[in-house]
């Protein structure tokens, strides 16, 4: 795909994710919308509030960068930040969280629409991205991250098949972007590993290694894969590499 087609594909993907959030909302019971979660198990509202925070963070970073301002970084304290998001929004109504998501996500799409296709794939355009493209950053924060948390909610609330179908569907959609194909497969492997689906995790992980061998070293210390480390087939991946 050329740069213009990549931009169109990005906007199309984000529009599809908006549709997924509508389906998520419509599929929840009144009880699920009103229940409170915990740091160990987020509620539907906690999930949306978390997504909103990082969506707003994405918007703030790119707006500051485009204005020539210094871009704030979260640093190495992601866990603490996520816990803080949960605590801050403990008493927030679901409807308010959803309204915030709709605004934040639509703002993100409008920002990306206003940026040229060439700027989206220029690794040197935005210093705060450290040689990553804004396209890749968008696919991660607004694409994979959102779908990951919605799928995780489904899985943890007894909708295993729905969660897996959503993960596999969006892995295919993310894989059309050359720079994200291996990442999408790797993240799918992590999803399966975290949910005890060892065979599926190893298959997806193997495919990601073929497409991007540098992920092999990264995977050796990735805690998402700790549940696989004693598996013979998992160990075989490293003997072959």
Backbone bond lengths (Angstrom), bond angles and torsions (degrees), N, CA, C in turn:
res aa  C-N    CA-C-N  psi(-1)  N-CA   C-N-CA  omega(-1)  CA-C   N-CA-C  phi
1 X - - - 1.465 - - 1.528 109.94 -
2 X 1.330 116.19 143.34 1.457 118.97 174.58 1.531 108.52 -82.66
3 X 1.325 116.51 177.43 1.465 120.24 -173.63 1.526 112.45 -61.88
4 X 1.309 116.18 -39.65 1.461 120.17 179.67 1.523 111.53 -63.95
5 X 1.316 116.12 -40.32 1.468 120.42 178.45 1.526 111.53 -67.84
6 X 1.339 116.70 -35.23 1.459 120.66 177.17 1.525 110.55 -63.55
7 X 1.327 115.64 -42.35 1.462 119.35 178.63 1.525 110.43 -63.89
8 X 1.308 117.17 -45.41 1.470 120.73 178.74 1.528 111.18 -59.93
9 X 1.331 115.70 -40.43 1.466 120.36 -179.85 1.530 110.71 -66.27
10 X 1.327 116.36 -36.97 1.466 120.79 177.78 1.529 110.78 -63.28
11 X 1.314 116.64 -49.38 1.466 120.84 -179.43 1.525 110.62 -62.54
12 X 1.326 116.66 -39.01 1.463 120.47 178.26 1.529 110.52 -63.65
13 X 1.313 117.11 -42.54 1.464 121.45 179.15 1.527 110.59 -61.09
14 X 1.329 116.54 -44.86 1.462 120.21 -178.67 1.525 111.24 -66.84
15 X 1.310 117.00 -36.35 1.464 119.49 175.67 1.531 110.88 -63.11
16 X 1.322 116.44 -37.78 1.466 120.71 178.18 1.527 110.74 -66.17
17 X 1.328 116.05 -36.15 1.461 119.39 178.88 1.526 110.37 -67.84
18 X 1.325 116.85 -37.44 1.468 119.15 174.31 1.523 110.42 -57.08
19 X 1.325 115.81 -40.99 1.464 120.36 178.58 1.521 110.93 -64.31
20 X 1.340 116.70 -37.16 1.459 120.89 177.91 1.528 111.36 -63.75
21 X 1.313 117.11 -36.83 1.459 120.48 179.49 1.529 110.31 -69.14
22 X 1.319 116.83 -36.78 1.463 120.26 175.43 1.525 109.61 -61.13
23 X 1.336 116.37 -44.75 1.468 120.97 178.98 1.527 110.47 -64.49
24 X 1.321 116.64 -37.86 1.460 121.67 177.71 1.528 110.03 -60.16
25 X 1.313 116.26 -48.52 1.459 122.21 178.88 1.525 111.16 -59.76
26 X 1.326 116.25 -48.34 1.460 121.00 -176.51 1.529 112.69 -67.24
27 X 1.334 116.57 -24.57 1.456 120.16 -178.06 1.525 114.30 -86.97
28 X 1.314 117.06 -7.61 1.461 120.72 -179.37 1.525 111.68 -83.90
29 X 1.304 115.87 144.72 1.464 120.55 173.58 1.528 108.50 -82.14
30 X 1.324 116.32 164.84 1.462 120.54 176.88 1.524 110.30 -59.85
31 X 1.329 116.02 -37.39 1.461 120.39 178.91 1.522 111.10 -62.76
32 X 1.329 116.83 -43.83 1.467 120.51 -179.91 1.525 111.50 -64.31
33 X 1.326 116.68 -35.49 1.465 120.01 -179.95 1.525 111.53 -70.75
34 X 1.310 116.97 -28.02 1.464 120.68 -175.43 1.519 113.84 -97.35
35 X 1.329 117.65 -15.74 1.461 118.61 -174.82 1.517 112.43 -73.91
36 X 1.342 114.54 150.32 1.460 121.44 178.00 1.525 109.50 -96.46
37 X 1.309 114.94 145.32 1.453 119.70 179.42 1.514 111.45 -101.84
38 X 1.313 115.18 -163.63 1.464 122.10 178.36 1.522 108.03 -141.01
39 X 1.320 115.15 172.88 1.460 118.19 178.46 1.527 111.06 -63.45
40 X 1.323 117.28 -25.35 1.466 121.15 -179.65 1.519 112.51 -86.41
41 X 1.310 116.59 -30.87 1.457 120.24 -179.92 1.523 109.55 -141.39
42 X 1.325 115.52 106.07 1.461 120.79 -178.16 1.524 111.03 -72.74
43 X 1.315 114.73 147.73 1.459 120.87 171.57 1.527 109.13 -82.16
44 X 1.331 116.39 177.15 1.468 120.54 176.59 1.522 110.42 -59.66
45 X 1.333 116.04 -42.85 1.459 120.17 179.90 1.517 111.86 -65.03
46 X 1.353 117.25 -40.15 1.466 121.23 178.13 1.528 110.60 -60.78
47 X 1.321 114.83 -40.22 1.465 120.56 179.58 1.520 110.91 -61.22
48 X 1.326 116.43 -46.62 1.464 120.67 -179.55 1.523 111.05 -67.15
49 X 1.337 117.33 -42.54 1.470 120.81 179.90 1.526 111.23 -60.33
50 X 1.317 115.55 -39.59 1.474 121.14 177.89 1.529 110.58 -62.48
51 X 1.309 116.50 -46.54 1.465 121.19 -180.00 1.528 110.40 -62.26
52 X 1.343 116.25 -40.89 1.467 120.86 -179.86 1.528 110.90 -61.62
53 X 1.333 116.64 -44.78 1.460 119.32 -179.03 1.520 111.19 -56.46
54 X 1.340 116.18 -49.23 1.464 119.00 -176.10 1.524 111.61 -73.87
55 X 1.327 117.33 -26.85 1.461 119.51 173.39 1.517 110.87 -67.49
56 X 1.333 116.68 -42.81 1.464 120.49 177.69 1.530 110.85 -65.86
57 X 1.327 115.48 -36.04 1.467 119.87 177.11 1.529 110.04 -62.73
58 X 1.322 116.43 -43.46 1.469 121.65 176.78 1.529 109.81 -57.79
59 X 1.331 116.02 -48.57 1.472 120.40 -178.07 1.521 111.43 -62.83
60 X 1.338 116.12 -41.99 1.460 120.34 -179.82 1.524 111.38 -62.81
61 X 1.325 116.35 -42.90 1.462 120.04 -179.17 1.520 112.00 -62.68
62 X 1.321 116.55 -48.82 1.465 118.51 -176.55 1.523 111.03 -69.45
63 X 1.332 118.14 -35.95 1.468 120.02 178.40 1.520 111.32 -66.06
64 X 1.331 116.62 -40.00 1.465 119.77 176.96 1.536 111.07 -65.42
65 X 1.307 115.91 -42.67 1.463 119.73 -179.37 1.520 110.93 -62.00
66 X 1.310 117.06 -42.16 1.465 121.14 -178.67 1.524 112.04 -70.34
67 X 1.341 116.13 -21.71 1.470 120.32 178.36 1.521 112.16 -92.21
68 X 1.332 116.33 -0.07 1.457 120.59 179.63 1.516 113.69 80.37
69 X 1.340 117.46 14.37 1.461 121.52 179.73 1.530 110.72 -89.33
70 X 1.333 115.36 163.86 1.454 120.58 175.26 1.521 108.83 -70.24
71 X 1.326 116.00 135.14 1.467 120.80 -176.73 1.524 110.13 -94.90
72 X 1.343 118.23 125.56 1.469 120.52 179.83 1.520 111.50 -74.32
73 X 1.317 116.30 144.22 1.452 122.03 176.57 1.524 109.16 -115.98
74 X 1.309 116.88 147.94 1.456 121.13 179.42 1.524 110.78 -73.79
75 X 1.309 117.13 -33.20 1.457 120.24 -178.43 1.517 112.13 91.16
76 X 1.299 115.73 -155.48 1.462 121.27 -174.95 1.529 113.29 -100.12
77 X 1.309 116.78 24.30 1.462 120.14 -174.83 1.528 111.59 -118.47
78 X 1.315 115.49 45.94 1.459 120.56 -175.61 1.525 111.80 -60.50
79 X 1.327 117.22 -42.49 1.458 120.54 -179.33 1.517 111.98 -59.20
80 X 1.329 116.14 -45.72 1.454 120.55 179.67 1.527 111.17 -65.29
81 X 1.324 116.19 -39.20 1.461 120.19 178.75 1.522 109.97 -62.50
82 X 1.331 116.79 -45.75 1.464 120.73 -179.15 1.534 111.45 -63.40
83 X 1.335 116.71 -39.46 1.463 119.49 176.57 1.528 110.13 -63.75
84 X 1.323 115.88 -38.50 1.465 120.01 178.94 1.522 112.11 -64.64
85 X 1.322 116.50 -38.46 1.460 120.71 177.33 1.518 109.76 -60.98
86 X 1.343 115.52 -44.46 1.462 120.24 179.69 1.524 110.93 -59.66
87 X 1.327 116.59 -49.69 1.468 121.06 -176.54 1.526 111.34 -64.18
88 X 1.323 116.46 -42.06 1.466 120.50 -178.61 1.525 112.42 -61.54
89 X 1.342 116.62 -32.55 1.461 120.30 -173.87 1.530 113.21 -108.91
90 X 1.327 116.59 19.31 1.464 120.40 -176.70 1.526 112.94 -54.31
91 X 1.322 116.67 -41.02 1.464 120.96 -174.23 1.528 112.83 -101.19
92 X 1.299 117.23 11.34 1.464 120.20 -179.68 1.531 110.55 -73.86
93 X 1.333 118.38 132.28 1.470 120.56 176.73 1.529 110.63 -66.14
94 X 1.330 116.55 148.53 1.462 120.83 179.95 1.526 111.28 -58.70
95 X 1.330 117.26 -42.78 1.470 121.00 -177.43 1.525 111.26 -59.68
96 X 1.321 116.36 -36.82 1.468 120.16 178.94 1.522 110.66 -69.57
97 X 1.332 116.16 -42.45 1.466 120.22 178.11 1.524 110.44 -61.36
98 X 1.327 116.75 -41.97 1.461 120.60 -179.42 1.525 110.85 -66.04
99 X 1.332 117.23 -41.12 1.467 121.03 178.17 1.526 110.31 -62.48
100 X 1.336 116.07 -39.63 1.466 120.32 177.63 1.518 111.06 -64.24
101 X 1.343 115.89 -39.62 1.468 118.95 177.19 1.524 110.50 -61.57
102 X 1.330 116.62 -48.18 1.459 120.39 -177.47 1.521 111.48 -56.72
103 X 1.323 116.87 -41.94 1.458 120.26 179.15 1.516 111.69 -69.35
104 X 1.337 116.17 -48.60 1.458 120.66 -178.11 1.521 111.91 -60.02
105 X 1.331 116.20 -46.28 1.457 120.43 -176.10 1.521 110.96 -69.22
106 X 1.323 116.63 -39.21 1.462 119.57 177.66 1.519 110.30 -66.47
107 X 1.337 117.46 -37.57 1.469 120.64 175.56 1.524 110.11 -60.43
108 X 1.335 116.16 -42.19 1.471 120.24 179.66 1.524 110.76 -59.85
109 X 1.315 116.25 -45.87 1.459 120.51 -178.88 1.523 110.90 -62.86
110 X 1.316 116.81 -42.82 1.466 120.04 -179.36 1.525 111.18 -65.88
111 X 1.326 117.21 -37.71 1.464 120.43 176.18 1.522 109.91 -60.85
112 X 1.324 116.55 -47.50 1.465 120.50 -177.65 1.528 111.96 -66.63
113 X 1.308 116.63 -34.51 1.464 119.97 176.45 1.526 111.19 -62.78
114 X 1.327 116.09 -32.38 1.472 120.26 -176.03 1.524 112.88 -80.85
115 X 1.313 117.39 -8.51 1.465 122.45 -178.69 1.523 109.48 -98.13
116 X 1.309 116.51 137.29 1.461 119.83 -177.76 1.522 111.22 -65.99
117 X 1.315 115.33 154.75 1.464 121.04 179.11 1.525 111.13 -60.97
118 X 1.334 116.76 -37.72 1.464 120.12 -179.99 1.522 111.36 -65.64
119 X 1.340 117.21 -38.97 1.463 120.25 179.02 1.526 111.18 -66.83
120 X 1.311 117.01 -32.38 1.461 120.79 -179.37 1.525 112.71 -62.34
121 X 1.328 116.92 -30.33 1.469 119.44 -176.29 1.533 112.97 -110.67
122 X 1.343 116.88 12.10 1.460 121.64 178.80 1.530 109.66 -87.86
123 X 1.317 117.25 111.18 1.467 121.94 -176.66 1.528 112.70 -66.86
124 X 1.305 117.50 -20.14 1.464 120.94 -176.35 1.524 112.90 -101.53
125 X 1.310 117.36 -1.66 1.462 120.33 -174.17 1.524 112.11 -68.59
126 X 1.326 117.17 -41.82 1.464 121.08 -175.34 1.521 109.97 -119.94
127 X 1.328 114.98 107.14 1.461 120.80 -173.52 1.521 112.55 -59.37
128 X 1.319 117.61 -36.32 1.460 120.58 -175.62 1.530 113.17 -65.63
129 X 1.331 117.38 -16.36 1.461 120.77 179.58 1.526 112.98 -85.78
130 X 1.329 116.67 -2.75 1.477 121.26 174.51 1.528 112.65 52.30
131 X 1.322 116.04 56.77 1.466 123.38 176.23 1.528 113.81 70.50
132 X 1.319 117.26 15.29 1.461 120.65 169.34 1.524 107.85 -97.69
133 X 1.292 115.94 151.92 1.456 118.85 177.91 1.523 109.96 -83.24
134 X 1.322 115.61 156.30 1.457 120.28 175.59 1.527 109.82 -65.38
135 X 1.315 117.31 -29.92 1.461 121.10 175.61 1.527 109.95 -59.50
136 X 1.330 117.24 -49.94 1.461 120.84 -179.19 1.525 111.22 -63.92
137 X 1.325 115.93 -41.11 1.461 120.91 178.64 1.529 110.86 -62.04
138 X 1.317 116.59 -40.41 1.465 121.74 179.53 1.523 111.05 -66.98
139 X 1.322 116.12 -43.57 1.465 120.19 179.69 1.522 111.25 -63.33
140 X 1.327 116.08 -33.43 1.451 119.48 178.64 1.520 113.21 -74.67
141 X 1.326 116.81 -53.29 1.466 121.47 -174.23 1.523 112.94 -75.62
142 X 1.309 116.75 -44.46 1.472 120.96 -174.29 1.529 112.15 -94.89
143 X 1.334 116.12 -19.53 1.460 120.27 -178.82 1.510 112.13 -100.85
144 X 1.317 115.99 -82.46 1.466 120.50 -175.05 1.522 112.43 -57.66
145 X 1.322 118.43 -45.84 1.467 122.09 -174.95 1.525 111.52 -58.95
146 X 1.320 117.21 -43.89 1.468 121.08 -179.76 1.524 110.51 -65.00
147 X 1.316 116.07 -49.74 1.468 120.62 -178.37 1.523 110.70 -63.34
148 X 1.318 116.90 -39.23 1.470 121.19 179.02 1.525 110.91 -55.38
149 X 1.321 116.78 -49.07 1.458 119.57 -175.70 1.528 112.90 -72.18
150 X 1.311 117.52 -35.49 1.462 119.45 177.16 1.535 109.81 -67.21
151 X 1.326 116.75 -42.90 1.465 120.88 177.60 1.521 111.16 -63.48
152 X 1.321 116.04 -40.02 1.458 120.50 179.33 1.529 110.55 -62.38
153 X 1.330 116.59 -40.18 1.466 120.05 177.03 1.521 110.33 -62.14
154 X 1.330 116.08 -46.52 1.467 119.47 179.04 1.525 110.91 -56.98
155 X 1.337 115.78 -48.20 1.466 120.27 -175.83 1.520 110.95 -61.70
156 X 1.320 116.59 -45.19 1.461 120.80 -176.14 1.530 112.91 -74.34
157 X 1.318 115.95 -11.47 1.461 119.74 180.00 1.527 112.04 -114.14
158 X 1.343 114.84 29.62 1.451 120.98 169.77 1.510 117.01 82.80
159 X 1.327 117.65 10.54 1.464 121.01 179.48 1.524 109.59 -110.47
160 X 1.324 114.80 59.20 1.462 122.23 -174.51 1.525 112.63 -58.21
161 X 1.320 117.38 -49.95 1.468 120.27 -176.85 1.523 111.28 -62.61
162 X 1.317 116.30 -38.75 1.461 120.35 178.79 1.523 110.87 -65.42
163 X 1.321 115.92 -41.30 1.463 120.92 179.36 1.524 111.17 -63.23
164 X 1.318 116.63 -46.75 1.465 121.05 -178.79 1.526 110.41 -65.08
165 X 1.325 117.78 -42.94 1.460 121.44 179.79 1.523 110.62 -61.26
166 X 1.322 116.00 -41.66 1.462 119.24 179.21 1.525 111.27 -65.56
167 X 1.333 116.52 -43.78 1.456 120.47 178.76 1.528 111.55 -60.18
168 X 1.321 115.95 -47.44 1.467 119.81 -177.78 1.527 111.10 -67.68
169 X 1.314 117.19 -37.84 1.460 121.41 179.06 1.526 111.53 -62.10
170 X 1.331 116.14 -47.97 1.461 118.55 -177.89 1.522 112.79 -77.88
171 X 1.320 117.99 -21.29 1.458 119.53 171.61 1.531 109.58 -63.43
172 X 1.320 116.42 -41.64 1.463 120.82 177.19 1.522 110.96 -63.63
173 X 1.326 116.52 -40.96 1.465 120.11 -178.82 1.526 111.29 -68.11
174 X 1.325 116.25 -39.20 1.465 119.76 177.98 1.522 111.59 -70.63
175 X 1.316 116.73 -28.05 1.462 121.15 -176.85 1.523 113.65 -70.34
176 X 1.325 117.84 -12.54 1.463 119.32 177.54 1.531 110.64 -73.82
177 X 1.324 116.40 -15.28 1.467 120.25 177.16 1.525 107.55 -91.49
178 X 1.333 118.15 114.11 1.472 121.47 -172.93 1.523 114.46 -50.63
179 X 1.325 117.16 -40.04 1.462 119.94 -176.95 1.520 112.85 -77.42
180 X 1.335 117.40 -7.49 1.465 119.66 -176.33 1.525 113.89 -116.46
181 X 1.314 117.64 -3.84 1.467 119.96 -177.20 1.520 111.97 -56.77
182 X 1.324 117.08 -52.84 1.467 120.49 -178.27 1.522 110.99 -65.78
183 X 1.333 116.62 -40.32 1.464 119.85 178.85 1.521 111.48 -60.68
184 X 1.329 115.78 -41.23 1.466 120.25 -179.11 1.528 110.60 -63.46
185 X 1.319 116.53 -42.91 1.462 120.36 178.53 1.521 111.71 -66.65
186 X 1.314 115.91 -39.69 1.468 120.87 179.25 1.527 110.17 -64.38
187 X 1.329 116.48 -44.98 1.465 120.21 -179.98 1.529 111.65 -66.13
188 X 1.322 116.33 -33.28 1.464 119.58 174.84 1.527 109.95 -64.22
189 X 1.325 115.76 -40.35 1.465 120.33 177.01 1.524 110.79 -60.68
190 X 1.321 116.57 -40.94 1.465 120.54 179.03 1.525 110.68 -64.60
191 X 1.317 116.29 -41.06 1.469 120.22 177.76 1.522 110.47 -59.06
192 X 1.320 116.47 -47.47 1.459 120.42 179.73 1.534 111.39 -64.61
193 X 1.333 116.17 -41.95 1.464 120.11 -178.75 1.531 111.04 -62.73
194 X 1.307 116.84 -42.88 1.462 120.97 -178.77 1.525 112.29 -66.81
195 X 1.317 115.87 -22.28 1.461 120.02 -178.22 1.531 113.08 -108.33
196 X 1.338 116.15 18.14 1.456 120.48 172.85 1.513 116.18 76.76
197 X 1.334 117.44 14.26 1.468 121.43 179.85 1.534 108.16 -95.11
198 X 1.318 116.47 75.36 1.462 120.89 -170.36 1.527 113.49 -63.63
199 X 1.317 117.82 -47.16 1.463 120.32 -177.04 1.524 111.52 -61.76
200 X 1.328 115.47 -44.71 1.465 119.27 179.08 1.531 111.11 -65.64
201 X 1.315 115.78 -38.10 1.463 120.06 179.83 1.522 110.94 -63.05
202 X 1.313 117.26 -46.47 1.462 121.30 -177.40 1.521 111.36 -66.16
203 X 1.323 116.83 -39.11 1.467 120.34 178.05 1.522 111.06 -61.94
204 X 1.329 116.63 -46.05 1.458 120.29 -179.33 1.525 111.13 -68.17
205 X 1.325 115.73 -38.29 1.462 120.13 179.32 1.525 110.77 -63.71
206 X 1.320 116.48 -42.93 1.455 121.24 178.67 1.528 111.22 -58.44
207 X 1.325 116.67 -43.52 1.461 120.72 179.72 1.524 111.49 -66.07
208 X 1.326 116.81 -36.30 1.466 119.31 179.03 1.524 110.89 -67.42
209 X 1.335 117.46 -36.04 1.465 121.30 178.82 1.524 111.27 -65.61
210 X 1.331 116.61 -36.47 1.464 120.72 179.17 1.520 110.10 -63.39
211 X 1.321 116.06 -42.07 1.462 120.71 -176.55 1.527 112.17 -78.71
212 X 1.338 116.99 -30.71 1.466 120.01 -177.49 1.535 109.47 -145.50
213 X 1.319 117.44 85.38 1.463 122.25 -175.03 1.530 114.81 -56.60
214 X 1.332 118.29 -26.37 1.464 119.63 -178.87 1.528 112.79 -65.89
215 X 1.334 116.28 -14.52 1.460 119.38 176.40 1.535 112.13 -70.33
216 X 1.320 116.56 -18.80 1.466 121.03 -179.19 1.526 110.11 -58.97
217 X 1.316 116.22 -49.26 1.463 120.08 -178.53 1.525 111.10 -65.26
218 X 1.323 116.16 -41.61 1.461 120.89 179.38 1.531 110.86 -59.86
219 X 1.322 115.66 -40.58 1.461 120.38 -175.13 1.528 112.92 -65.71
220 X 1.316 117.13 -23.38 1.467 120.68 -176.25 1.529 112.32 -65.72
221 X 1.332 116.87 -21.78 1.466 119.35 -179.89 1.526 112.43 -120.67
222 X 1.322 117.17 11.41 1.457 121.52 -178.88 1.531 109.71 -81.27
223 X 1.317 116.44 114.89 1.465 120.42 -176.52 1.525 112.65 -65.32
224 X 1.326 117.55 -21.24 1.467 120.02 177.90 1.525 111.61 -61.29
225 X 1.325 115.90 -23.89 1.465 120.51 -176.53 1.527 113.53 -100.31
226 X 1.312 117.16 6.90 1.468 120.25 -175.58 1.525 112.54 -59.45
227 X 1.317 117.08 -30.54 1.453 120.26 179.88 1.516 114.22 -69.40
228 X 1.330 116.72 -9.62 1.467 121.14 -178.73 1.527 113.17 -101.47
229 X 1.307 117.95 -12.06 1.461 120.78 -164.56 1.522 115.09 -63.94
230 X 1.317 117.40 -23.40 1.463 119.87 178.94 1.528 112.34 -93.24
231 X 1.308 116.79 -0.06 1.463 121.12 -177.82 1.533 110.31 -80.86
232 X 1.312 116.43 133.26 1.470 121.08 -177.11 1.524 111.93 -62.57
233 X 1.323 117.52 -41.00 1.463 120.24 179.99 1.527 111.30 -66.54
234 X 1.315 116.19 -34.70 1.465 120.05 176.59 1.525 110.15 -65.05
235 X 1.320 116.84 -46.45 1.452 120.41 179.67 1.521 111.53 -62.03
236 X 1.330 116.11 -32.19 1.471 120.16 -179.52 1.522 111.99 -64.89
237 X 1.323 117.28 -27.02 1.460 120.02 178.13 1.533 111.45 -59.44
238 X 1.309 115.84 -35.09 1.448 120.87 -177.22 1.520 112.75 -83.85
239 X 1.292 116.47 -28.44 1.480 118.59 175.29 1.518 110.95 -66.60
240 X 1.326 115.92 -32.97 1.466 120.35 -179.69 1.524 111.24 -77.60
241 X 1.313 115.41 -16.10 1.457 118.64 -177.81 1.518 111.33 -116.11
